[in-house]
Amino acid sequence: MKSSSFAVLAIAAAVAAAACSNSTTGALSLSLSSRKAPPIVAAPAFGSAPASAATVVVSAGDSTVIALGSDTVILRSVELVLKKIELKRVESSSCDSIADNGDCEEFESGAALVALPLGTTAAPAQIAVNAPDGLYDKLEFKIHKVDSTADAAFLAAHPGFGGVSIKVTGTFSHAGSRSDFTYTTSLDASEEMDLNPPITVSGGTGINVTLRMDVSTWYLNAGKTALVDPASGNAGQANESLVQNNIENSIHAFRDNNHDGADDDHEGS
């Protein structure tokens, strides 16, 4: 069963209800996207190597199909455990260096299981808080490996996530052969994404930031020329480090007030 998205997290609703709501605050929302990042178009340098092949991504029903050559990865669910999701004010050096730092707006502090929207039927994943007026220039969060002791309550609600931060299910097709897979990783990493230019919350305005995790790149080989079996990225397998690096490199945050999954400041990106 797929997990519920950010939109139904009771903790997020409680944070929003507790925040101040007046002319010096604005609605600040965070959306999740699995949309493929746009290609970077540049003229090739003389004598340069040919560009790597590009994946084709198709949304179908509740699944996302990633194709490269004759091989495909069909993603049926992508679940992540995120923790300490915060937006940092321009004047603040760090969200986590000072306990209870008022210079950072906190969407979620405890471990939260979220599902990336896939296919054409998934509802947008989104949470919101009321944020004080100001400039915000970084999104900080942690991809969190569930600890059986510290996260006992979370694990009781989501069995099977012990020692896991990301779980993906789907089907891999290669050379005419199909096999179902479950990919899990214990990736445990703090992420800090620049918002350039900074976003401005002012006079009760609503601002949305989208956190995009481009799943089309997760199972590419080192040369970006072929898909690897997602199961080969599991712990102890040949592509464990490769897939983890691909996941970390796939993350991008940007202002997205029209909720179309594209960067408002670089439309088409």
Secondary structure, DSSP 8 states (H G I E B T S, - for coil): -----GGG-HHHHHHHHHS--STTEEEEEEEEE------------TT--------EEEEETTEEEEEETTEEEEEEEEEEEEEEEEEEETT-S-SSSSTT-TTEEEEE-S-EEEE---TTT---EEEEEEEESEEEEEEEEEE----TTTTHHHHHHSTT-TT-SEEEEEEEEETTEEEEEEEEE---EEEEEEEEEEEEE-TT--EEEEEEE-GGGTTB-TTSSSB--GGGGSTTSTTHHHHHHHHHHTEEEEE-TT-SSS-GGGTT-
